[in-house]
Amino acid sequence: MLEMRRVAPVGARLSVLVCSTLLSVTSASAQTAPAPSAVPAPVTTAPVTIEVAPNPAPVASPEATPTPGPQFQQRTDGKIELTPTETAPGPVITSAPVVDAPLAAPAEPPKEPEKHWYEKIKLRGYTQFRYNRIPGINRNDNLRNSQGDRFLGKDNGFGIRRARLVIQGDVHDHVFIYLQPDFASVIDTQLNVAIMRDWYADLSIDKNKEFRFRVGQSKVPFGFENLQSSQNRLLLDRNDAINTAFRDERDIGIHFYYAPKHIRERFKYLVDSGLKGSGDYGVLGIGVVNGQAANRPAVSDDMTGVAR
């Protein structure tokens, strides 16, 4: 027999009284022959008390306050109604207005480093080889040319007509130099003598180099064939009627040249393309020279003027 007794309010203490039962045990021999019924002895019970400690109440953290949830209410018709719980308004978070940043300007391509003056110097040259005694062709053994081809006439064979080395370049924004020695000149009977052909500087007085002065030994602006470079002409020599006016086509003096920028570009294109241009001697050229041809001193105080 089990009896439970409430001895304290719920959540405080619970007492349970357990009563023991008396079990009668019969022997094996008594199973075969029923024993006479006996009067059960009185059973005494002792109360047993079991104490259950109540669950501790949760302690709210001071840092985190629970937010009350929605309330449920049951109506008379058996339906459950959900009532939202009002909450205290929290801080309003607003975002700063977005301002479009100005577009960055496109990056400029890196500029090439400015070259030093010696990096602007160019070196080039050319040579011409001749043989005039071709068999089977009528030859004039008495033909001589004192300022042109020295390998004409009798008792001539192979020869180096020209051996030029050219040094040129802009050593300054307004200074251009041009130096050209020839290692195949002839003096009397001696061949392959080095002689200076060109040695001058162009001094520009404007940014586009349209106005410039040429100082030194250079070609005299006279005629067309004389101004053409021998590397751009046909293999034939210049005609004597024009070439004899200025021996070696050069003289020492000073010249003034004018040409617009686009005309100078045209002159350069003709020369760079290997065409038969006369070079850049301007659309207007005026000069004063010694009048004694190249590599020769003046013999009087009178100067020779030339215009083209």
QUISUL-V236339 format. One record per residue. N is the residue number from 0. PHI is phi in degrees with one decimal (* if undefined). OMEGA is omega in whole degrees, -180 to 180 (999 if undefined). NEAR is the number of other ideal C-beta (glycine too) atoms within 10 Angstrom. Layout:
N_PHI_OMEGA_NEAR ; N_PHI_OMEGA_NEAR
This chain:
0_*_-177_9 ; 1_-117.8_-179_8 ; 2_-128.4_177_10 ; 3_-114.2_-179_10 ; 4_-125.8_177_10 ; 5_-87.0_-175_10 ; 6_-113.0_-179_13 ; 7_-152.9_177_10 ; 8_-62.7_-180_8 ; 9_-64.3_-180_8 ; 10_89.5_180_9 ; 11_-110.0_-177_11 ; 12_-152.9_-180_15 ; 13_-127.3_-179_16 ; 14_-111.9_180_14 ; 15_-122.1_177_15 ; 16_-105.9_-178_15 ; 17_-115.4_178_13 ; 18_-105.4_180_13 ; 19_-90.6_178_11 ; 20_-110.8_179_9 ; 21_-96.4_179_9 ; 22_-103.2_176_5 ; 23_-102.5_-178_9 ; 24_-111.7_178_5 ; 25_-107.1_180_9 ; 26_-80.1_-179_7 ; 27_-66.5_180_6 ; 28_-73.6_-179_8 ; 29_-75.7_179_10 ; 30_-70.8_-179_9 ; 31_-75.0_-178_6 ; 32_-122.2_-179_6 ; 33_-60.9_180_8 ; 34_-85.7_179_11 ; 35_-67.2_-179_4 ; 36_-64.4_-179_6 ; 37_-118.5_180_7 ; 38_-83.8_-179_5 ; 39_-63.2_180_8 ; 40_-76.2_179_8 ; 41_-63.0_-179_6 ; 42_-105.6_178_10 ; 43_-104.9_-179_8 ; 44_-117.9_178_12 ; 45_-117.0_180_8 ; 46_-67.3_176_12 ; 47_-118.0_-176_11 ; 48_-108.7_176_11 ; 49_-115.3_180_9 ; 50_-96.2_178_9 ; 51_-115.7_-179_10 ; 52_-71.0_180_7 ; 53_-70.1_177_9 ; 54_-66.6_-180_7 ; 55_-68.3_179_6 ; 56_-67.9_-180_6 ; 57_-64.1_179_6 ; 58_-98.9_-179_6 ; 59_-72.6_178_9 ; 60_-75.6_-180_8 ; 61_-70.2_-176_6 ; 62_-85.5_-177_5 ; 63_-121.8_179_7 ; 64_-98.8_-179_8 ; 65_-63.0_178_7 ; 66_-90.6_-179_8 ; 67_-60.5_-179_9 ; 68_-87.4_179_8 ; 69_-68.2_-179_8 ; 70_-97.6_177_10 ; 71_-105.1_178_9 ; 72_-127.8_179_9 ; 73_-99.0_-178_9 ; 74_-86.1_-177_8 ; 75_-67.9_-179_5 ; 76_-86.1_177_5 ; 77_92.2_-180_6 ; 78_-87.6_-179_8 ; 79_-103.7_-179_8 ; 80_-110.5_179_9 ; 81_-96.1_-179_9 ; 82_-110.5_179_9 ; 83_-66.1_-179_8 ; 84_-97.1_179_10 ; 85_-74.8_179_7 ; 86_-116.1_-180_8 ; 87_-68.7_180_5 ; 88_-63.3_179_6 ; 89_-92.8_180_6 ; 90_-66.7_180_5 ; 91_-88.7_-179_5 ; 92_-99.4_178_5 ; 93_-118.8_179_6 ; 94_-94.4_179_5 ; 95_-68.3_179_5 ; 96_-62.5_-179_5 ; 97_-83.9_180_6 ; 98_-110.4_179_6 ; 99_-67.0_178_5 ; 100_-73.3_179_6 ; 101_-63.4_180_6 ; 102_-65.6_179_6 ; 103_-72.3_179_6 ; 104_-66.3_179_6 ; 105_-59.7_-178_6 ; 106_-66.9_179_6 ; 107_-76.9_178_6 ; 108_-62.3_-179_6 ; 109_-61.9_-180_6 ; 110_-80.2_178_6 ; 111_-70.2_179_6 ; 112_-62.1_-179_7 ; 113_-67.3_-178_6 ; 114_-78.3_173_10 ; 115_-74.9_-176_9 ; 116_-61.6_-178_13 ; 117_-75.6_175_8 ; 118_-82.1_179_9 ; 119_-94.4_-179_13 ; 120_-79.8_178_14 ; 121_-113.4_180_9 ; 122_-125.8_179_9 ; 123_-149.7_180_11 ; 124_-179.3_178_14 ; 125_-160.9_179_12 ; 126_-144.8_179_14 ; 127_-133.6_-176_15 ; 128_-114.9_-175_11 ; 129_-134.2_170_16 ; 130_-147.8_-173_10 ; 131_-103.5_-176_16 ; 132_-99.7_-179_15 ; 133_-77.5_-179_7 ; 134_-65.7_176_5 ; 135_87.8_179_5 ; 136_-109.4_179_7 ; 137_-62.7_-177_4 ; 138_-119.6_176_15 ; 139_-106.8_-176_9 ; 140_-69.4_-179_11 ; 141_-92.8_-179_8 ; 142_-74.5_177_11 ; 143_-134.2_178_12 ; 144_-137.9_-173_12 ; 145_-79.6_-179_8 ; 146_-122.6_179_15 ; 147_-114.1_-178_16 ; 148_-76.7_-180_19 ; 149_-80.4_-175_18 ; 150_-101.6_174_18 ; 151_-87.1_176_19 ; 152_91.1_-174_16 ; 153_-75.1_175_11 ; 154_59.3_175_6 ; 155_-130.5_179_16 ; 156_-134.0_179_9 ; 157_-75.0_178_10 ; 158_-160.9_175_18 ; 159_-97.7_-176_16 ; 160_-73.3_179_18 ; 161_-143.5_173_17 ; 162_-144.5_-171_17 ; 163_-106.3_173_19 ; 164_-126.6_-175_16 ; 165_-114.5_174_17 ; 166_-120.9_-176_16 ; 167_-148.1_177_16 ; 168_158.7_178_17 ; 169_-91.7_178_17 ; 170_-88.9_178_15 ; 171_-157.6_180_12 ; 172_-61.4_-178_10 ; 173_-123.8_-178_14 ; 174_-132.3_176_14 ; 175_-122.5_-179_19 ; 176_-114.5_178_18 ; 177_-145.2_-178_16 ; 178_-125.0_-178_17 ; 179_-143.1_172_20 ; 180_-88.4_177_17 ; 181_-122.7_-177_18 ; 182_-100.3_-179_15 ; 183_-128.2_178_19 ; 184_-79.2_-177_20 ; 185_-125.3_174_18 ; 186_-123.3_-175_9 ; 187_57.3_-180_6 ; 188_-103.0_-179_6 ; 189_-94.4_-179_8 ; 190_-97.4_173_13 ; 191_53.7_177_13 ; 192_-99.3_180_12 ; 193_-78.8_180_11 ; 194_-135.8_178_14 ; 195_-76.4_177_15 ; 196_-95.6_-179_21 ; 197_-124.9_177_21 ; 198_-157.9_-175_18 ; 199_-147.3_177_21 ; 200_-134.9_175_17 ; 201_-99.3_180_20 ; 202_-107.9_-179_16 ; 203_-88.4_-179_18 ; 204_-110.2_176_11 ; 205_-140.7_-175_10 ; 206_-66.1_-178_9 ; 207_-82.3_178_11 ; 208_59.4_177_18 ; 209_-82.4_178_18 ; 210_-114.5_-176_14 ; 211_-150.4_175_23 ; 212_-111.5_177_14 ; 213_-110.9_-175_23 ; 214_-120.1_178_14 ; 215_130.7_178_18 ; 216_-96.0_-177_21 ; 217_-152.7_178_26 ; 218_-68.1_177_25 ; 219_-86.2_-179_25 ; 220_-68.7_-176_21 ; 221_-143.6_178_19 ; 222_75.8_179_19 ; 223_-115.2_180_12 ; 224_-63.7_-179_17 ; 225_-64.0_-178_19 ; 226_-84.2_178_18 ; 227_-71.4_177_19 ; 228_-72.8_-180_16 ; 229_-65.9_178_15 ; 230_-82.3_179_15 ; 231_-106.2_-179_15 ; 232_-84.1_169_12 ; 233_-67.3_-178_8 ; 234_-68.2_178_9 ; 235_-69.5_177_9 ; 236_-75.4_177_16 ; 237_-64.6_-180_18 ; 238_-73.3_-174_12 ; 239_-66.4_-177_11 ; 240_-61.4_-180_9 ; 241_-91.1_-173_14 ; 242_-71.0_-179_17 ; 243_-75.9_178_12 ; 244_-65.2_177_14 ; 245_-135.0_-180_21 ; 246_-60.4_-178_15 ; 247_63.3_177_19 ; 248_61.4_-172_24 ; 249_-133.5_175_23 ; 250_-162.3_-180_26 ; 251_-97.8_180_20 ; 252_173.7_-179_22 ; 253_-134.7_-179_16 ; 254_-130.4_173_26 ; 255_-118.7_-179_16 ; 256_-124.8_174_23 ; 257_-131.7_174_13 ; 258_-159.3_176_21 ; 259_-60.2_-175_12 ; 260_-59.7_-177_12 ; 261_-68.8_176_9 ; 262_-72.1_178_14 ; 263_-64.3_176_18 ; 264_-64.0_178_12 ; 265_-68.2_177_13 ; 266_-58.5_-179_17 ; 267_-65.5_179_13 ; 268_-62.7_180_11 ; 269_-62.8_-179_16 ; 270_-71.0_-179_17 ; 271_-65.3_180_9 ; 272_-85.1_-180_9 ; 273_76.7_179_9 ; 274_-82.4_-172_9 ; 275_-89.3_178_13 ; 276_-78.6_-178_19 ; 277_-95.1_-176_19 ; 278_90.5_-176_14 ; 279_-95.2_176_18 ; 280_-118.2_176_20 ; 281_72.1_172_21 ; 282_-89.8_175_13 ; 283_-140.5_180_12 ; 284_-137.0_178_19 ; 285_-133.1_-178_15 ; 286_-148.6_175_24 ; 287_-129.8_-176_14 ; 288_-132.4_179_22 ; 289_-67.1_-179_18 ; 290_88.6_-179_19 ; 291_-115.8_-180_16 ; 292_72.9_-172_18 ; 293_-73.1_174_22 ; 294_59.0_179_16 ; 295_-134.1_-180_13 ; 296_-79.6_176_7 ; 297_-71.7_-179_15 ; 298_-105.9_178_9 ; 299_-155.5_178_8 ; 300_-83.5_179_5 ; 301_-80.4_178_8 ; 302_-101.7_177_13 ; 303_-108.2_179_15 ; 304_-99.8_-179_10 ; 305_-145.8_179_18 ; 306_-142.2_-178_11 ; 307_-147.3_999_18
